Amino acid sequence: MIVIKRVFSRPFLALIAIASLCAANRAASAAVPGRILSLAPAATEIIFDLGLGDRVIGVTEYCSWPPEAKSKPNVGDMMHVNMEALVSMSPDIVVISDMNAHIGNQIESLGYPTVIVNQDSFEEICGSMLRVGAACGIAEAAKKRVAELRGAVNDLSMKPDGKKQRVLVVVGRDVGDTSFKKVYVAGPRSFYNDLLTRSASVNAFPDDLPYASISQEGLLRIDPDFIIELVGEYGMTNVDTGSILAQWEKVKGLRAARSGNVAVIRGDFTFRAGPRYPLILESFKRVIHDGTREIRR
């Protein structure tokens, strides 16, 4: 991976002058952005999925998909962007997400237009793809791709047939703490809620939040019918699935563990609300309805 290091030693205000010169040069260029900087993993996946990978001049250190994104220069993590590196790259457009939208004003004050991708539902993903496509001069191609994704998701979506299972989606925890004192779960305002609805199930977490931290006592109060634990690149990668399931079995009184209704899905794709949504949906369906207890991608 190529890493852009600090380029300027002068005070940050000097960036404004440099950015102004870059903006003046860009004003004379074509309206279609040829230099795209992506500052979020989901944004990077959208950009590449739309066939714009050859225009990408930089990404964040967490932009690991598709594999070719790893070879692009990086400007830090999505919350702490190296603005001097950003200016030195002179992007025509910067794509950010609703998770780091707070840096948008700073970027635009330097003369660089931004596009925000939203990630709380499948429809928001589709809308984000259409916005990126329009901003990058490929509106019709983006509409065609979104139609393909909508078709795939419609084919995968299930209609409830009888009682819905109450499913708890675990997005992170300390595997070294077998007391389950702090378990991070997805709430109704996360895009996982959308996946559960399309999987003919319901979110077991009752509070109207995107994500929350609960204790073992909280787990027992919720007492879900089914638990899906997501494990990504920065999660419990050194712990095998059998050990993870064994930990859950030791939580006495937990319905899902007692019934063997705990499954593990491994891979960063489950943490990216982007064009791989159909793959996540298919994985949720398999573990909830087909008896699969591990999926690894």
C-alpha positions, 0 to 999 in steps of 0.5 A: 500500500502506498501511503502519502506522507506529510507534504507541507510544513507551512501552517494550515491556512496556506492550504487555502491559497494552494487549494484556490490555485488548484480550483482555478485550474479545475474550473477550466477543465471538463465538467466530468470529474477525472480525479476522485478521492474516496474517504469511506470504505462504502464510498470506495466500493460504490465508486469501483462498482460503478466502473470508476476505479481508474479515476480514483486517486486516493482512499482511506486505510480501511478501504480494502475492497475491491482488492485493487483499492488497496494499491491506491494512495491513502490519506489516513483513516476516514475520521482523521484525513490528512488535509495537506495530502488531500490538497496535494492530490488536487481531486476534482471531487471527494466522496465521503459518507454520513459517518464522516460528513463533519469533514465535508465543510472543511473540504469544501472550504478548500474548494473541493466539491463533496458527495455524501453516501448514506448507508442506513438502508438498501434504498439509501445505498441505491440513492447514494449510487445514483448521486455518485453516478450523476456527480461523476458523469455516468448517471445512466450507467448508475441507474442501470446498475441500481436497477440490477441491484434492486432486481437481485435484492427483490429476488432474495427478499422473503415474505414472512410465513408465520411467526418472525424470529427475533434476531440480535445482530452482534457487530463487536465484542471483546472475545477475551472477556467471556463474561459478555460485559460489553456486547455491541449490537445493531438497533432498528436504525441501522442498515442491519434492520433492513436486512432482517426485515428482508430476511423475514425476521425482526430485530430483537433489540428494542430501542430506537438506536442505530447501535448500542452496547449491552451487558450479559444482563441486557442479553438475557433481558432481550433473550433473542430467538437467534443471534448473528455474530459478525466478525471482520478483519479487525475483529476476532480473526484469531479465534475459530468459529467453534470457540466463538460458538462455545462461548455463547453456549456458556451464557446460561439462560439465553434462549438462542444459545440453548437452542443452538441458534447462534451463527457467525458470519466472517468477512468485512463485507458484512460491515459495508453498506454498499453494492455487496448488499445482496451478498449480505442478505443472502448470508443472513437468509442462510444462517437464519433459515437454512441452518448454516452456522458459519459463513466465511467470505 
